[in-house]
Amino acid sequence: MNEKVSIKALLEGVEVEWKKLGEVAEVGTGSSNRQDENENGKYPFYVRSKNILKSNTFQFDETAIIVPGEGGIGDIFHYVSGKYALHQRAYRINVVDNVLNAKYLYYFMHSSFKHYILSKSVGSTSLSIRKPMLEKFQIPIPPLKIQSEIVRILDNFTELTAELTAELTARKKQYQFYRDKLLSFEDGEVEFKRLGEVGELVRGNGLPKKDFTENGVPAIHYGQIYTYYGTSTTKTKSFVSSETAQKLRKVNQGDVIITNTSENLEDVGKALSYLGKIQAVTGGHATIFKSNNEILGTYFTYYTQTSMFFSQKRKYAKGAKVIDVSAKDLAKFIIPIPPLHVQQKIVSILDKFDTLTNSISEGLPREIELRQKQYEYYRDLLLTFPKNDAKAEV
């Protein structure tokens, strides 16, 4: 069935009445603060983030849409039905007019609210919402039968995305289990060596982001290793001029770039295998590991993702707000060194898991991205109605 054609038929000739949100719903805030959180609480506690906390008490028992009053404006929506607690700087929208389906309103706000509220919100650096802004938001109201059908269609898309996301979560747990299992060895089973014994560790220098150019010599900034790249790459996100590149440390095919600094222990020691044929460069807060003929760079990169490597990071990490593991200390890390053919087999297995769980060009993340785009396309198609200018807010 052609979905676009069926949607066009569904909406053809439909009469729509536009009303302000305040005409069809009750808008208000909660009275709780973060100090009311209890991790063992019975009721959901909605605050100003996507995270849902817990509380021992509830303030409302209803079906409502929750949006933050500041922070994440237009991006965070919760659809709740039942008893819940609410932060004093979060808004609840409870539909009180029987001409409007609450779930339909939830989807419409996902589609159109951000554009509206960003043009009305208060503050230049910290945007916030006032109650009258919400109450003046215009809602298109087709017949209830049409609203219900729109909800049914969008629920199906949402359910499919949720199923894929749940599968991805399960696959990631499976991947982590097998990765640690494949990279765990008993004493005497393989030789264990310090990282400094099986390769050279070269500390980077320089490379502020202002040095980036549109093209030129491939460059890898340490911050991109834990925000942009996955396990390996053949191409770089950034480039520098040839003059700047001369001052920076060189990264060759097969080298591994390791982050030395971060605000958390998780990102310190995160590694990226560079598999590009063109020599790249990197800068400060990163160390280049140039392996010898005893260890594959890709094998070592996977080992840096294990719980065994993490425990060594905890041992050598220094600092509180900014955490650092120096190149000198990285050289002390103990690494299991099986024969090269075993390393290659492990890499081959983990590459398949990595593609399935992390690849943005294939695997589950790609599938989820495509389904999300499909959902957004049909959501906007279903929720775009001609507006009555006479009714529109000025």
C-alpha positions in Angstrom: 0.0 0.0 0.0 1.2 3.5 -0.8 1.3 5.2 2.6 1.5 8.7 1.1 -1.6 8.1 -1.1 -3.6 6.6 1.8 -2.7 9.5 4.1 -3.7 12.0 1.4 -7.1 10.2 1.1 -7.5 10.2 4.9 -7.0 14.0 5.2 -8.7 15.0 1.9 -11.6 17.4 2.6 -11.2 17.2 6.4 -12.4 20.3 8.2 -10.0 21.6 10.9 -10.7 24.1 13.6 -7.8 25.9 15.2 -7.8 26.6 18.9 -5.3 27.9 21.4 -3.9 25.3 23.8 -5.4 27.3 26.7 -8.9 26.8 25.3 -8.7 23.0 25.3 -6.2 22.1 28.0 -5.3 23.0 31.6 -1.6 24.3 31.8 0.3 24.3 35.1 3.5 23.4 36.9 4.4 21.1 39.7 5.5 21.9 43.2 8.3 19.3 43.8 12.1 19.9 43.8 15.0 17.6 43.1 15.3 17.0 46.9 12.0 15.1 46.6 13.7 12.4 44.5 13.8 9.0 46.0 15.4 6.3 43.8 13.2 3.7 45.4 10.1 5.8 45.0 6.8 4.4 43.8 5.8 7.1 41.4 7.5 8.7 38.3 8.9 12.1 39.0 9.2 14.4 35.9 11.8 17.1 36.0 13.5 19.3 33.3 15.3 16.5 31.5 14.6 13.3 29.5 15.5 11.2 32.6 12.5 10.2 34.7 13.2 10.1 38.4 11.2 8.5 41.2 9.3 9.9 44.2 7.5 8.5 47.2 4.6 11.0 46.7 2.5 12.0 43.7 0.8 15.3 42.9 -1.4 14.4 39.9 -3.4 11.4 38.7 -4.3 12.1 35.0 -3.3 11.8 31.4 -0.9 14.7 30.6 1.9 16.0 28.4 5.0 17.1 30.3 7.4 19.7 28.9 10.3 21.5 30.7 10.0 25.2 31.5 13.7 25.7 30.8 16.4 23.6 29.3 15.6 21.2 26.4 12.8 23.4 25.3 11.0 21.8 22.3 13.0 18.6 22.5 11.7 17.0 25.7 8.2 15.6 25.9 6.7 13.0 28.2 3.3 11.4 27.8 2.0 10.2 31.1 -1.1 8.5 32.2 -1.6 7.8 35.9 -0.1 9.1 39.2 3.1 11.2 39.0 5.1 14.0 40.7 6.2 17.1 38.8 9.1 19.6 39.2 8.1 23.2 39.9 9.8 24.3 36.6 8.2 21.7 34.4 4.7 22.1 32.8 1.8 19.7 32.7 -0.7 20.0 29.9 -4.0 18.2 30.7 -6.6 18.1 27.9 -10.0 19.1 29.3 -12.0 19.5 26.1 -13.4 16.3 24.6 -12.8 17.6 21.1 -9.1 16.8 21.5 -7.3 13.5 21.8 -4.4 13.9 24.2 -2.1 11.6 22.3 -2.8 13.5 19.1 -1.8 16.7 20.9 1.4 15.0 22.1 2.4 14.1 18.5 1.4 17.6 17.2 3.6 19.2 19.8 6.5 17.0 18.8 6.0 18.3 15.3 5.5 22.0 15.7 6.1 23.2 19.2 9.8 23.8 19.1 9.6 26.2 16.2 6.9 28.1 17.9 8.4 28.3 21.4 11.9 29.3 20.4 10.4 32.4 18.7 8.6 33.2 22.0 10.9 32.1 24.8 12.6 34.4 27.3 16.3 34.8 27.7 19.3 35.0 25.4 21.5 32.4 27.0 19.0 30.3 29.1 15.7 30.0 27.3 12.6 29.6 29.4 8.8 29.3 28.9 6.1 31.3 30.5 2.6 29.9 31.0 0.9 32.3 28.6 3.3 31.2 25.8 2.0 27.7 26.1 -1.6 28.7 26.3 -1.4 30.7 23.1 0.1 27.8 21.1 -2.3 27.0 18.2 -3.7 23.5 17.7 -5.4 22.2 14.6 -8.4 20.1 15.6 -9.8 17.7 13.0 -12.7 15.3 13.8 -11.9 12.8 16.7 -12.1 9.9 14.2 -9.3 11.4 12.2 -7.2 12.2 15.3 -7.5 8.6 16.4 -6.4 7.3 13.0 -3.4 9.7 13.0 -2.4 8.4 16.5 -2.8 4.8 15.4 -0.4 5.3 12.4 2.2 7.2 14.5 2.0 4.8 17.3 2.9 2.0 14.9 6.0 3.9 13.8 7.0 4.7 17.4 6.5 1.0 18.4 8.7 -0.2 15.6 11.5 2.3 16.5 11.2 1.3 20.2 11.5 -2.4 19.3 14.6 -1.7 17.2 16.1 0.4 20.1 15.4 -2.4 22.6 17.1 -4.9 20.2 20.1 -2.6 19.9 20.4 -2.4 23.7 20.3 -6.2 24.0 22.9 -6.6 21.2 25.2 -4.1 22.9 25.1 -6.0 26.1 25.7 -9.2 24.2 28.6 -7.5 22.4 30.2 -6.3 25.7 29.9 -9.8 27.1 31.6 -11.6 24.2 34.2 -8.8 23.9 35.3 -9.3 27.5 35.1 -13.0 27.1 37.2 -13.1 23.9 39.8 -10.8 25.5 40.1 -12.5 28.8 43.0 -14.9 29.3 44.2 -17.0 32.2 47.8 -16.7 33.5 49.9 -19.0 31.4 47.4 -19.2 28.6 49.1 -16.2 26.7 51.9 -13.9 27.4 51.1 -10.6 29.2 53.3 -7.6 28.5 53.3 -3.9 29.3 52.0 -1.7 26.5 55.4 0.1 26.3 57.0 -3.3 25.5 55.0 -3.9 22.3 55.0 -0.5 20.7 56.0 3.1 20.9 53.8 5.7 22.7 54.1 9.2 21.2 52.4 12.1 23.0 50.8 14.7 20.8 51.0 18.4 21.0 49.1 21.5 19.8 46.0 21.4 17.4 43.4 23.8 18.7 40.2 23.7 16.7 40.9 27.1 15.2 43.6 25.4 13.1 41.0 23.3 11.2 40.6 24.0 7.5 38.1 22.9 4.9 40.5 20.5 3.3 44.2 19.6 3.5 46.0 17.1 5.7 43.7 14.7 7.6 43.6 15.6 11.3 42.1 13.9 14.4 41.3 16.0 17.5 41.3 14.2 20.8 37.8 15.4 21.6 36.4 13.8 18.4 37.5 10.4 19.5 34.8 10.3 22.2 32.2 12.4 20.4 32.4 11.5 16.7 34.5 8.4 15.9 33.8 4.8 16.6 36.4 2.0 16.9 38.2 2.7 13.7 38.2 5.1 10.7 39.7 5.4 7.2 38.8 9.1 6.9 39.0 12.1 9.2 36.3 14.6 10.1 38.8 17.5 10.1 41.8 18.8 8.2 44.7 21.2 8.7 47.0 23.1 6.4 50.3 21.5 5.4 52.2 24.2 7.3 50.3 23.3 10.5 50.7 19.6 9.9 54.5 19.9 9.9 54.3 20.9 13.6 52.1 18.0 14.7 52.6 14.3 15.5 52.1 12.0 12.5 49.6 9.2 12.5 50.2 6.3 10.0 47.9 3.5 8.8 47.6 1.0 11.7 48.4 3.5 14.4 46.1 3.9 17.4 45.2 7.4 18.9 44.4 7.3 22.6 42.8 10.1 24.6 44.8 11.2 27.6 42.3 13.7 29.1 38.6 14.0 29.7 36.1 15.1 32.3 35.2 11.5 33.1 37.1 8.2 33.5 35.0 6.6 30.8 36.4 8.7 28.0 40.0 8.8 29.2 42.0 6.1 27.3 39.4 5.8 24.6 41.1 4.6 21.4 40.7 4.9 17.7 42.4 2.8 15.1 43.4 4.8 12.1 43.2 2.7 8.9 43.5 5.5 6.3 46.1 5.3 3.6 46.9 9.0 3.8 49.1 10.0 6.7 47.1 12.0 9.3 48.1 14.2 12.3 46.9 14.6 15.8 47.5 17.1 18.7 47.6 17.5 22.4 45.7 15.4 25.0 46.3 12.4 22.7 48.9 9.7 22.5 49.8 7.7 19.4 50.4 4.0 19.9 52.7 2.7 17.1 52.5 -1.1 17.5 55.4 -3.5 16.7 55.0 -6.9 15.1 53.7 -8.5 18.3 50.3 -6.8 18.5 47.7 -5.5 16.0 46.5 -2.0 16.6 42.9 -3.0 16.0 43.2 -5.8 18.6 44.6 -3.3 21.1 41.8 -0.8 20.4 39.2 -3.4 21.2 41.1 -4.3 24.4 40.8 -0.6 25.5 37.0 -1.1 25.6 37.1 -4.0 28.1 36.4 -3.9 31.9 40.0 -5.2 32.4 41.5 -2.1 30.7 39.0 0.1 32.6 40.3 -1.2 36.0 43.8 -0.2 35.0 42.6 3.3 34.0 41.2 3.7 37.4 44.5 2.7 38.9 46.6 5.3 37.0 44.1 8.1 36.5 44.9 11.5 38.1 42.8 14.5 38.8 39.3 15.3 39.9 37.5 17.7 37.6 39.8 17.0 34.7 41.1 13.4 34.6 44.3 12.5 32.9 46.2 9.3 32.2 49.7 10.1 30.9 51.5 8.4 28.1 54.1 7.4 30.6 51.4 5.6 32.7 49.8 4.1 29.6 53.1 2.4 28.8 52.7 0.5 32.2 49.3 -1.0 31.2 49.3 -4.8 31.1 48.0 -6.3 27.8 47.4 -10.0 26.9 49.4 -10.9 23.8 48.0 -14.0 22.0 49.5 -15.1 18.7 48.8 -12.7 15.8 46.5 -15.1 14.0 44.4 -15.3 17.2 44.4 -11.5 17.5 43.1 -11.3 13.9 40.4 -13.9 14.5 39.2 -11.9 17.6 39.2 -8.7 15.6 37.2 -10.3 12.8 34.5 -11.4 15.3 34.3 -8.1 17.1 34.2 -6.1 13.8 30.9 -7.9 13.0 29.5 -7.0 16.4 30.8 -3.4 16.2 29.2 -2.9 12.8 25.8 -4.3 14.0 25.7 -2.2 17.2 27.6 1.0 16.3 27.8 1.6 12.5 25.9 4.7 11.3 26.1 3.4 7.7 24.8 -0.1 8.3 23.5 -2.2 11.2 20.9 -1.4 13.8 21.8 2.3 14.3 21.3 2.9 10.6 18.0 1.1 10.7 16.8 3.1 13.7 17.9 6.4 12.0 16.0 5.5 8.8 12.9 4.5 10.8 13.1 7.8 12.8 13.3 9.8 9.6 10.4 7.9 8.2 8.4 8.5 11.3 9.2 12.3 11.2 8.2 12.5 7.5 4.8 10.9 8.0 4.2 12.7 11.3 4.7 16.1 9.5 2.6 14.9 6.6 -0.2 13.8 8.9 -0.1 17.0 11.1 0.2 19.7 8.5 -3.1 21.6 8.0 -3.9 24.9 6.4 -4.1 27.6 9.0 -6.9 30.0 9.5 -5.1 33.3 9.5 -8.0 35.1 11.2 -7.6 32.7 14.2 -3.8 32.8 14.3 -2.1 34.6 17.1 -0.4 37.9 16.2 
